[in-house]
Amino acid sequence: MDPFADPVADPFEIARDAAAEIARRTGVEQHEIALVLGSGWGGTTAALGEIVAEIPAHEVPGFSKPAVHGHGGTLTSVRVGETGAHALVIAARTHFYEDRGVRAVAHGVRTAAECGARTVILTNGCGGLDPTWSTGTVVLISDHINLTGASPLEGATFVDLTDLYSSRLRELAHEVDPSLPEGVYVQFRGPHYETPAEVAMAGIMGGHLVGMSTSLEAIAARHAGLEVLGISLVTNPAAGISPAALSHEEVIAAGQAARDRIGTLLAGITERIIA
Ligand code: 8IG
């Protein structure tokens, strides 16, 4: 039974239950940072450090079995590099298009906050609008345009989204790799990819990346008091940017080809943030 199917259940209480279960199963009292791994990023966990415990996500309140091939379905506690700090790696994202509602979409970052995290790194695979961004290009998210028409927040919850994608954390990421470009992420509902006309619209609006995640989670994370870093892996040129059709297989292959490089990058950034 999906706890988010009950309209009177408190989503923040479900996040507290999830955090308690994670602490019990991992033996780790506090996870100082959380990472949400999107398409293409699934192979990067081991690069972050020593794996302390790996939990099937559906055994933790509010998380479900993965809906998509290439999305892991695990929650992993990692001791980061040579530090004593722990990262919670969430390879169990719920997308808005899965129709479990915004509470399920926000659950990962709310659980991270309840686990003691101060920072969340949101990663994704996405389409790129810049034709010079070849498959495998990593882009720091500087801002977003949320085209889902939804919010993870309910009622009169007014949250400031200025500097949502922390300029401080982007500077730290640039210390690890000064060459990383930045771009505006445009979240569509999906699950279909865009038409070329929609991609052209995203560009006119000021977007550089198109995807189906991250924006709603970033809003929920800010509301939960987390500092947010967003990192995109361009797994395909957005529709109409290249003459080729889009496929999910292409996305998975791009992630596999980039695995070691993006694992090293993610580990470097995570250590820099914790230090
Ligand atoms: I991976 O081109 C991946 N996810 N909306 N568009 C959208 N989502 C994506 C894309 C893309 N590539």
py3Dmol code that shows the C-alpha trace and the ligand (Angstrom):
import py3Dmol

protein = """\
ATOM      1  CA  MET A   1       0.000   0.000   0.000  1.00  0.00           C
ATOM      2  CA  ASP A   2       1.399   3.392  -1.042  1.00  0.00           C
ATOM      3  CA  PRO A   3       1.244   5.687   2.022  1.00  0.00           C
ATOM      4  CA  PHE A   4       0.867   8.676  -0.314  1.00  0.00           C
ATOM      5  CA  ALA A   5      -2.422   7.222  -1.568  1.00  0.00           C
ATOM      6  CA  ASP A   6      -3.925   8.204   1.807  1.00  0.00           C
ATOM      7  CA  PRO A   7      -4.841  11.900   1.512  1.00  0.00           C
ATOM      8  CA  VAL A   8      -4.885  12.454   5.285  1.00  0.00           C
ATOM      9  CA  ALA A   9      -1.423  10.948   5.877  1.00  0.00           C
ATOM     10  CA  ASP A  10       1.231  13.563   6.753  1.00  0.00           C
ATOM     11  CA  PRO A  11       4.037  13.410   4.143  1.00  0.00           C
ATOM     12  CA  PHE A  12       6.555  14.848   6.631  1.00  0.00           C
ATOM     13  CA  GLU A  13       5.722  12.103   9.126  1.00  0.00           C
ATOM     14  CA  ILE A  14       6.306   9.492   6.395  1.00  0.00           C
ATOM     15  CA  ALA A  15       9.723  11.107   5.763  1.00  0.00           C
ATOM     16  CA  ARG A  16      10.510  10.874   9.507  1.00  0.00           C
ATOM     17  CA  ASP A  17       9.502   7.192   9.461  1.00  0.00           C
ATOM     18  CA  ALA A  18      11.739   6.616   6.427  1.00  0.00           C
ATOM     19  CA  ALA A  19      14.693   8.349   8.101  1.00  0.00           C
ATOM     20  CA  ALA A  20      14.250   6.255  11.248  1.00  0.00           C
ATOM     21  CA  GLU A  21      14.250   3.064   9.164  1.00  0.00           C
ATOM     22  CA  ILE A  22      17.378   4.198   7.271  1.00  0.00           C
ATOM     23  CA  ALA A  23      19.206   4.943  10.556  1.00  0.00           C
ATOM     24  CA  ARG A  24      18.166   1.538  11.925  1.00  0.00           C
ATOM     25  CA  ARG A  25      19.171  -0.405   8.795  1.00  0.00           C
ATOM     26  CA  THR A  26      22.483   1.409   8.166  1.00  0.00           C
ATOM     27  CA  GLY A  27      23.538   2.013  11.777  1.00  0.00           C
ATOM     28  CA  VAL A  28      24.400   5.562  10.657  1.00  0.00           C
ATOM     29  CA  GLU A  29      22.857   8.255  12.866  1.00  0.00           C
ATOM     30  CA  GLN A  30      23.444  11.193  10.543  1.00  0.00           C
ATOM     31  CA  HIS A  31      23.888  11.448   6.769  1.00  0.00           C
ATOM     32  CA  GLU A  32      25.424  14.868   6.169  1.00  0.00           C
ATOM     33  CA  ILE A  33      24.781  14.975   2.463  1.00  0.00           C
ATOM     34  CA  ALA A  34      22.374  13.215   0.122  1.00  0.00           C
ATOM     35  CA  LEU A  35      22.687  12.510  -3.575  1.00  0.00           C
ATOM     36  CA  VAL A  36      19.753  11.675  -5.828  1.00  0.00           C
ATOM     37  CA  LEU A  37      20.982   9.677  -8.802  1.00  0.00           C
ATOM     38  CA  GLY A  38      19.112  10.142 -12.062  1.00  0.00           C
ATOM     39  CA  SER A  39      19.336   8.440 -15.438  1.00  0.00           C
ATOM     40  CA  GLY A  40      22.919   7.667 -16.341  1.00  0.00           C
ATOM     41  CA  TRP A  41      24.275   8.277 -12.813  1.00  0.00           C
ATOM     42  CA  GLY A  42      23.410   4.882 -11.296  1.00  0.00           C
ATOM     43  CA  GLY A  43      26.929   3.460 -11.596  1.00  0.00           C
ATOM     44  CA  THR A  44      28.606   6.217  -9.593  1.00  0.00           C
ATOM     45  CA  THR A  45      27.854   5.117  -6.003  1.00  0.00           C
ATOM     46  CA  ALA A  46      31.009   3.042  -5.490  1.00  0.00           C
ATOM     47  CA  ALA A  47      33.228   5.964  -6.580  1.00  0.00           C
ATOM     48  CA  LEU A  48      32.019   8.013  -3.593  1.00  0.00           C
ATOM     49  CA  GLY A  49      33.628   5.812  -0.947  1.00  0.00           C
ATOM     50  CA  GLU A  50      33.113   2.740   1.171  1.00  0.00           C
ATOM     51  CA  ILE A  51      29.602   1.316   0.987  1.00  0.00           C
ATOM     52  CA  VAL A  52      28.288   0.865   4.532  1.00  0.00           C
ATOM     53  CA  ALA A  53      24.848  -0.548   3.692  1.00  0.00           C
ATOM     54  CA  GLU A  54      22.546  -0.900   0.709  1.00  0.00           C
ATOM     55  CA  ILE A  55      18.792  -1.085   1.254  1.00  0.00           C
ATOM     56  CA  PRO A  56      16.128  -1.987  -1.343  1.00  0.00           C
ATOM     57  CA  ALA A  57      14.197   1.281  -1.429  1.00  0.00           C
ATOM     58  CA  HIS A  58      10.750  -0.332  -1.382  1.00  0.00           C
ATOM     59  CA  GLU A  59      11.516  -1.669   2.122  1.00  0.00           C
ATOM     60  CA  VAL A  60      11.647   1.926   3.418  1.00  0.00           C
ATOM     61  CA  PRO A  61       8.373   3.835   4.039  1.00  0.00           C
ATOM     62  CA  GLY A  62       7.233   5.939   1.068  1.00  0.00           C
ATOM     63  CA  PHE A  63       9.711   4.574  -1.492  1.00  0.00           C
ATOM     64  CA  SER A  64       8.561   2.282  -4.304  1.00  0.00           C
ATOM     65  CA  LYS A  65      10.031  -0.208  -6.737  1.00  0.00           C
ATOM     66  CA  PRO A  66      11.729   1.490  -9.692  1.00  0.00           C
ATOM     67  CA  ALA A  67       9.349   2.259 -12.543  1.00  0.00           C
ATOM     68  CA  VAL A  68      12.094   2.646 -15.126  1.00  0.00           C
ATOM     69  CA  HIS A  69      14.886   0.392 -16.342  1.00  0.00           C
ATOM     70  CA  GLY A  70      18.127   2.170 -15.530  1.00  0.00           C
ATOM     71  CA  HIS A  71      16.751   3.678 -12.295  1.00  0.00           C
ATOM     72  CA  GLY A  72      18.193   1.591  -9.469  1.00  0.00           C
ATOM     73  CA  GLY A  73      15.723   1.259  -6.618  1.00  0.00           C
ATOM     74  CA  THR A  74      18.251   1.366  -3.783  1.00  0.00           C
ATOM     75  CA  LEU A  75      19.194   3.583  -0.862  1.00  0.00           C
ATOM     76  CA  THR A  76      22.897   3.343  -0.069  1.00  0.00           C
ATOM     77  CA  SER A  77      24.890   4.691   2.855  1.00  0.00           C
ATOM     78  CA  VAL A  78      28.452   5.575   1.860  1.00  0.00           C
ATOM     79  CA  ARG A  79      31.369   6.772   3.965  1.00  0.00           C
ATOM     80  CA  VAL A  80      32.701   9.602   1.807  1.00  0.00           C
ATOM     81  CA  GLY A  81      36.325   9.221   0.727  1.00  0.00           C
ATOM     82  CA  GLU A  82      38.698   9.507   3.664  1.00  0.00           C
ATOM     83  CA  THR A  83      36.260  11.657   5.664  1.00  0.00           C
ATOM     84  CA  GLY A  84      34.191  10.374   8.552  1.00  0.00           C
ATOM     85  CA  ALA A  85      31.056  11.799   6.947  1.00  0.00           C
ATOM     86  CA  HIS A  86      28.268   9.749   5.423  1.00  0.00           C
ATOM     87  CA  ALA A  87      26.317  10.303   2.236  1.00  0.00           C
ATOM     88  CA  LEU A  88      22.873   8.893   1.556  1.00  0.00           C
ATOM     89  CA  VAL A  89      22.681   7.885  -2.091  1.00  0.00           C
ATOM     90  CA  ILE A  90      19.091   7.774  -3.301  1.00  0.00           C
ATOM     91  CA  ALA A  91      18.816   5.796  -6.531  1.00  0.00           C
ATOM     92  CA  ALA A  92      15.062   5.608  -6.163  1.00  0.00           C
ATOM     93  CA  ARG A  93      13.546   8.750  -7.591  1.00  0.00           C
ATOM     94  CA  THR A  94       9.798   9.023  -8.155  1.00  0.00           C
ATOM     95  CA  HIS A  95       8.963  11.065 -11.237  1.00  0.00           C
ATOM     96  CA  PHE A  96       5.904  13.291 -11.494  1.00  0.00           C
ATOM     97  CA  TYR A  97       4.771  11.308 -14.563  1.00  0.00           C
ATOM     98  CA  GLU A  98       4.420   8.159 -12.427  1.00  0.00           C
ATOM     99  CA  ASP A  99       1.219   9.708 -11.004  1.00  0.00           C
ATOM    100  CA  ARG A 100       1.971   8.971  -7.332  1.00  0.00           C
ATOM    101  CA  GLY A 101       1.499  12.675  -6.686  1.00  0.00           C
ATOM    102  CA  VAL A 102       3.865  15.441  -5.639  1.00  0.00           C
ATOM    103  CA  ARG A 103       4.258  14.037  -2.116  1.00  0.00           C
ATOM    104  CA  ALA A 104       5.944  10.929  -3.524  1.00  0.00           C
ATOM    105  CA  VAL A 105       8.142  13.116  -5.772  1.00  0.00           C
ATOM    106  CA  ALA A 106       9.290  15.174  -2.767  1.00  0.00           C
ATOM    107  CA  HIS A 107       9.761  12.186  -0.449  1.00  0.00           C
ATOM    108  CA  GLY A 108      13.429  11.528  -1.250  1.00  0.00           C
ATOM    109  CA  VAL A 109      14.643  15.025  -0.383  1.00  0.00           C
ATOM    110  CA  ARG A 110      12.363  15.250   2.663  1.00  0.00           C
ATOM    111  CA  THR A 111      13.791  11.955   3.896  1.00  0.00           C
ATOM    112  CA  ALA A 112      17.325  13.266   3.263  1.00  0.00           C
ATOM    113  CA  ALA A 113      16.577  16.312   5.435  1.00  0.00           C
ATOM    114  CA  GLU A 114      15.194  14.065   8.194  1.00  0.00           C
ATOM    115  CA  CYS A 115      18.398  11.983   7.972  1.00  0.00           C
ATOM    116  CA  GLY A 116      20.324  15.102   8.949  1.00  0.00           C
ATOM    117  CA  ALA A 117      21.504  16.219   5.511  1.00  0.00           C
ATOM    118  CA  ARG A 118      22.266  19.890   4.991  1.00  0.00           C
ATOM    119  CA  THR A 119      23.001  19.523   1.300  1.00  0.00           C
ATOM    120  CA  VAL A 120      21.474  17.574  -1.559  1.00  0.00           C
ATOM    121  CA  ILE A 121      23.035  16.957  -4.945  1.00  0.00           C
ATOM    122  CA  LEU A 122      20.283  16.339  -7.505  1.00  0.00           C
ATOM    123  CA  THR A 123      21.529  14.604 -10.647  1.00  0.00           C
ATOM    124  CA  ASN A 124      19.678  13.759 -13.832  1.00  0.00           C
ATOM    125  CA  GLY A 125      20.011  12.651 -17.408  1.00  0.00           C
ATOM    126  CA  CYS A 126      18.513  15.117 -19.833  1.00  0.00           C
ATOM    127  CA  GLY A 127      18.353  16.445 -23.347  1.00  0.00           C
ATOM    128  CA  GLY A 128      20.687  19.274 -24.332  1.00  0.00           C
ATOM    129  CA  LEU A 129      19.743  22.284 -26.484  1.00  0.00           C
ATOM    130  CA  ASP A 130      23.284  23.479 -27.197  1.00  0.00           C
ATOM    131  CA  PRO A 131      24.471  21.542 -30.281  1.00  0.00           C
ATOM    132  CA  THR A 132      28.064  21.789 -29.015  1.00  0.00           C
ATOM    133  CA  TRP A 133      27.127  19.772 -25.896  1.00  0.00           C
ATOM    134  CA  SER A 134      27.833  16.249 -27.071  1.00  0.00           C
ATOM    135  CA  THR A 135      26.401  13.207 -25.342  1.00  0.00           C
ATOM    136  CA  GLY A 136      28.166  12.814 -21.994  1.00  0.00           C
ATOM    137  CA  THR A 137      28.556  16.544 -21.310  1.00  0.00           C
ATOM    138  CA  VAL A 138      28.056  17.415 -17.618  1.00  0.00           C
ATOM    139  CA  VAL A 139      26.280  20.730 -16.935  1.00  0.00           C
ATOM    140  CA  LEU A 140      25.708  22.514 -13.609  1.00  0.00           C
ATOM    141  CA  ILE A 141      22.117  23.658 -13.239  1.00  0.00           C
ATOM    142  CA  SER A 142      22.028  27.417 -12.632  1.00  0.00           C
ATOM    143  CA  ASP A 143      18.232  27.749 -12.467  1.00  0.00           C
ATOM    144  CA  HIS A 144      15.077  26.043 -13.650  1.00  0.00           C
ATOM    145  CA  ILE A 145      11.801  26.610 -15.449  1.00  0.00           C
ATOM    146  CA  ASN A 146       9.081  24.357 -14.050  1.00  0.00           C
ATOM    147  CA  LEU A 147       6.594  23.542 -16.826  1.00  0.00           C
ATOM    148  CA  THR A 148       4.767  20.813 -14.897  1.00  0.00           C
ATOM    149  CA  GLY A 149       2.126  23.218 -13.594  1.00  0.00           C
ATOM    150  CA  ALA A 150       2.633  21.558 -10.201  1.00  0.00           C
ATOM    151  CA  SER A 151       4.388  22.365  -6.932  1.00  0.00           C
ATOM    152  CA  PRO A 152       5.564  19.944  -4.239  1.00  0.00           C
ATOM    153  CA  LEU A 153       4.300  22.446  -1.643  1.00  0.00           C
ATOM    154  CA  GLU A 154       0.713  22.565  -0.506  1.00  0.00           C
ATOM    155  CA  GLY A 155      -1.384  25.421   0.828  1.00  0.00           C
ATOM    156  CA  ALA A 156      -0.013  28.934   1.362  1.00  0.00           C
ATOM    157  CA  THR A 157       3.624  27.812   1.523  1.00  0.00           C
ATOM    158  CA  PHE A 158       5.591  30.702   0.031  1.00  0.00           C
ATOM    159  CA  VAL A 159       9.229  29.753  -0.469  1.00  0.00           C
ATOM    160  CA  ASP A 160      11.918  31.998  -1.943  1.00  0.00           C
ATOM    161  CA  LEU A 161      13.624  30.373  -4.948  1.00  0.00           C
ATOM    162  CA  THR A 162      16.270  33.034  -5.563  1.00  0.00           C
ATOM    163  CA  ASP A 163      19.600  31.182  -5.803  1.00  0.00           C
ATOM    164  CA  LEU A 164      17.740  27.858  -5.525  1.00  0.00           C
ATOM    165  CA  TYR A 165      20.719  26.153  -7.195  1.00  0.00           C
ATOM    166  CA  SER A 166      23.264  27.469  -4.709  1.00  0.00           C
ATOM    167  CA  SER A 167      25.910  29.685  -6.322  1.00  0.00           C
ATOM    168  CA  ARG A 168      28.183  28.743  -3.396  1.00  0.00           C
ATOM    169  CA  LEU A 169      27.946  25.041  -4.279  1.00  0.00           C
ATOM    170  CA  ARG A 170      28.421  25.767  -7.988  1.00  0.00           C
ATOM    171  CA  GLU A 171      31.632  27.595  -7.097  1.00  0.00           C
ATOM    172  CA  LEU A 172      32.817  24.546  -5.139  1.00  0.00           C
ATOM    173  CA  ALA A 173      31.994  22.325  -8.134  1.00  0.00           C
ATOM    174  CA  HIS A 174      33.970  24.686 -10.362  1.00  0.00           C
ATOM    175  CA  GLU A 175      36.975  24.292  -8.050  1.00  0.00           C
ATOM    176  CA  VAL A 176      36.840  20.576  -8.880  1.00  0.00           C
ATOM    177  CA  ASP A 177      36.274  21.133 -12.621  1.00  0.00           C
ATOM    178  CA  PRO A 178      36.473  24.745 -13.870  1.00  0.00           C
ATOM    179  CA  SER A 179      35.340  23.684 -17.345  1.00  0.00           C
ATOM    180  CA  LEU A 180      31.798  22.669 -16.319  1.00  0.00           C
ATOM    181  CA  PRO A 181      29.243  24.733 -18.248  1.00  0.00           C
ATOM    182  CA  GLU A 182      26.064  25.995 -16.576  1.00  0.00           C
ATOM    183  CA  GLY A 183      22.523  25.952 -17.889  1.00  0.00           C
ATOM    184  CA  VAL A 184      18.846  26.436 -17.136  1.00  0.00           C
ATOM    185  CA  TYR A 185      16.928  23.169 -16.720  1.00  0.00           C
ATOM    186  CA  VAL A 186      13.386  23.011 -18.073  1.00  0.00           C
ATOM    187  CA  GLN A 187      11.195  20.351 -16.481  1.00  0.00           C
ATOM    188  CA  PHE A 188       8.427  18.940 -18.648  1.00  0.00           C
ATOM    189  CA  ARG A 189       5.908  16.481 -17.239  1.00  0.00           C
ATOM    190  CA  GLY A 190       6.734  13.675 -19.679  1.00  0.00           C
ATOM    191  CA  PRO A 191       6.805  10.720 -19.939  1.00  0.00           C
ATOM    192  CA  HIS A 192       6.991  11.427 -23.692  1.00  0.00           C
ATOM    193  CA  TYR A 193      10.005  13.371 -24.897  1.00  0.00           C
ATOM    194  CA  GLU A 194       9.376  16.831 -26.355  1.00  0.00           C
ATOM    195  CA  THR A 195       8.441  17.715 -29.884  1.00  0.00           C
ATOM    196  CA  PRO A 196      11.053  19.806 -31.711  1.00  0.00           C
ATOM    197  CA  ALA A 197       8.671  22.788 -31.395  1.00  0.00           C
ATOM    198  CA  GLU A 198       8.542  22.355 -27.625  1.00  0.00           C
ATOM    199  CA  VAL A 199      12.343  22.200 -27.460  1.00  0.00           C
ATOM    200  CA  ALA A 200      12.499  25.408 -29.543  1.00  0.00           C
ATOM    201  CA  MET A 201      10.061  27.008 -27.079  1.00  0.00           C
ATOM    202  CA  ALA A 202      12.236  25.931 -24.139  1.00  0.00           C
ATOM    203  CA  GLY A 203      15.178  27.656 -25.813  1.00  0.00           C
ATOM    204  CA  ILE A 204      13.251  30.884 -26.427  1.00  0.00           C
ATOM    205  CA  MET A 205      12.232  30.837 -22.737  1.00  0.00           C
ATOM    206  CA  GLY A 206      15.876  30.729 -21.707  1.00  0.00           C
ATOM    207  CA  GLY A 207      16.340  26.998 -21.220  1.00  0.00           C
ATOM    208  CA  HIS A 208      19.396  24.924 -22.080  1.00  0.00           C
ATOM    209  CA  LEU A 209      18.409  21.461 -20.799  1.00  0.00           C
ATOM    210  CA  VAL A 210      15.120  19.513 -20.947  1.00  0.00           C
ATOM    211  CA  GLY A 211      14.125  16.763 -18.554  1.00  0.00           C
ATOM    212  CA  MET A 212      11.411  15.224 -16.407  1.00  0.00           C
ATOM    213  CA  SER A 213      12.720  15.581 -12.840  1.00  0.00           C
ATOM    214  CA  THR A 214      14.770  17.754 -10.499  1.00  0.00           C
ATOM    215  CA  SER A 215      12.767  21.038 -10.426  1.00  0.00           C
ATOM    216  CA  LEU A 216      10.004  19.807  -8.130  1.00  0.00           C
ATOM    217  CA  GLU A 217      12.568  18.070  -5.894  1.00  0.00           C
ATOM    218  CA  ALA A 218      14.720  21.206  -5.740  1.00  0.00           C
ATOM    219  CA  ILE A 219      11.720  23.245  -4.553  1.00  0.00           C
ATOM    220  CA  ALA A 220      10.883  20.665  -1.871  1.00  0.00           C
ATOM    221  CA  ALA A 221      14.550  20.522  -0.847  1.00  0.00           C
ATOM    222  CA  ARG A 222      14.750  24.294  -0.408  1.00  0.00           C
ATOM    223  CA  HIS A 223      11.542  24.211   1.635  1.00  0.00           C
ATOM    224  CA  ALA A 224      13.110  21.459   3.806  1.00  0.00           C
ATOM    225  CA  GLY A 225      16.125  23.703   4.447  1.00  0.00           C
ATOM    226  CA  LEU A 226      18.610  21.920   2.188  1.00  0.00           C
ATOM    227  CA  GLU A 227      21.226  23.667   0.062  1.00  0.00           C
ATOM    228  CA  VAL A 228      20.852  22.364  -3.503  1.00  0.00           C
ATOM    229  CA  LEU A 229      23.380  21.514  -6.204  1.00  0.00           C
ATOM    230  CA  GLY A 230      21.920  20.322  -9.524  1.00  0.00           C
ATOM    231  CA  ILE A 231      24.035  18.421 -12.044  1.00  0.00           C
ATOM    232  CA  SER A 232      22.824  17.246 -15.446  1.00  0.00           C
ATOM    233  CA  LEU A 233      24.334  14.650 -17.739  1.00  0.00           C
ATOM    234  CA  VAL A 234      23.398  15.399 -21.328  1.00  0.00           C
ATOM    235  CA  THR A 235      22.464  11.928 -22.553  1.00  0.00           C
ATOM    236  CA  ASN A 236      20.983  13.038 -25.860  1.00  0.00           C
ATOM    237  CA  PRO A 237      20.562  16.138 -27.993  1.00  0.00           C
ATOM    238  CA  ALA A 238      17.005  17.402 -27.314  1.00  0.00           C
ATOM    239  CA  ALA A 239      14.438  16.639 -30.012  1.00  0.00           C
ATOM    240  CA  GLY A 240      15.098  18.569 -33.230  1.00  0.00           C
ATOM    241  CA  ILE A 241      18.641  19.575 -32.184  1.00  0.00           C
ATOM    242  CA  SER A 242      20.052  16.562 -34.021  1.00  0.00           C
ATOM    243  CA  PRO A 243      18.228  14.728 -36.815  1.00  0.00           C
ATOM    244  CA  ALA A 244      18.323  11.427 -34.859  1.00  0.00           C
ATOM    245  CA  ALA A 245      15.302  10.077 -32.933  1.00  0.00           C
ATOM    246  CA  LEU A 246      15.473   9.761 -29.122  1.00  0.00           C
ATOM    247  CA  SER A 247      15.589   6.434 -27.324  1.00  0.00           C
ATOM    248  CA  HIS A 248      15.884   5.297 -23.715  1.00  0.00           C
ATOM    249  CA  GLU A 249      18.595   2.811 -24.776  1.00  0.00           C
ATOM    250  CA  GLU A 250      20.717   5.758 -25.934  1.00  0.00           C
ATOM    251  CA  VAL A 251      20.280   7.304 -22.486  1.00  0.00           C
ATOM    252  CA  ILE A 252      21.492   4.162 -20.715  1.00  0.00           C
ATOM    253  CA  ALA A 253      24.452   3.750 -23.070  1.00  0.00           C
ATOM    254  CA  ALA A 254      25.485   7.377 -22.482  1.00  0.00           C
ATOM    255  CA  GLY A 255      25.456   6.777 -18.737  1.00  0.00           C
ATOM    256  CA  GLN A 256      27.567   3.631 -19.047  1.00  0.00           C
ATOM    257  CA  ALA A 257      30.109   5.353 -21.271  1.00  0.00           C
ATOM    258  CA  ALA A 258      30.395   8.267 -18.818  1.00  0.00           C
ATOM    259  CA  ARG A 259      30.309   6.200 -15.611  1.00  0.00           C
ATOM    260  CA  ASP A 260      33.924   6.425 -14.420  1.00  0.00           C
ATOM    261  CA  ARG A 261      34.366  10.069 -15.419  1.00  0.00           C
ATOM    262  CA  ILE A 262      31.156  11.252 -13.729  1.00  0.00           C
ATOM    263  CA  GLY A 263      31.811   9.024 -10.690  1.00  0.00           C
ATOM    264  CA  THR A 264      35.191  10.702 -10.147  1.00  0.00           C
ATOM    265  CA  LEU A 265      33.645  14.133 -10.658  1.00  0.00           C
ATOM    266  CA  LEU A 266      30.760  13.453  -8.256  1.00  0.00           C
ATOM    267  CA  ALA A 267      33.156  12.093  -5.615  1.00  0.00           C
ATOM    268  CA  GLY A 268      35.388  15.153  -5.948  1.00  0.00           C
ATOM    269  CA  ILE A 269      32.458  17.538  -5.592  1.00  0.00           C
ATOM    270  CA  THR A 270      30.957  15.617  -2.655  1.00  0.00           C
ATOM    271  CA  GLU A 271      34.273  15.624  -0.760  1.00  0.00           C
ATOM    272  CA  ARG A 272      34.734  19.326  -1.486  1.00  0.00           C
ATOM    273  CA  ILE A 273      31.300  20.119  -0.065  1.00  0.00           C
ATOM    274  CA  ILE A 274      31.827  18.051   3.090  1.00  0.00           C
ATOM    275  CA  ALA A 275      35.371  19.302   3.760  1.00  0.00           C
TER     276      ALA A 275
END
"""
ligand_1 = """\
12
8IG
I 17.727 11.076 -20.241
O 15.419 14.840 -24.173
C 16.435 12.364 -20.918
N 15.394 12.717 -20.190
N 12.032 15.733 -21.236
N 13.744 15.280 -22.718
C 13.138 15.067 -21.534
N 13.608 14.232 -20.628
C 14.733 13.588 -20.925
C 15.400 13.742 -22.131
C 14.875 14.650 -23.086
N 16.483 12.954 -22.105
"""
view = py3Dmol.view(width=600, height=400)
view.addModel(protein, "pdb")
view.setStyle({"model": 0}, {"cartoon": {"style": "trace"}})
view.addModel(ligand_1, "xyz")
view.setStyle({"model": 1}, {"stick": {}})
view.zoomTo()
view.show()
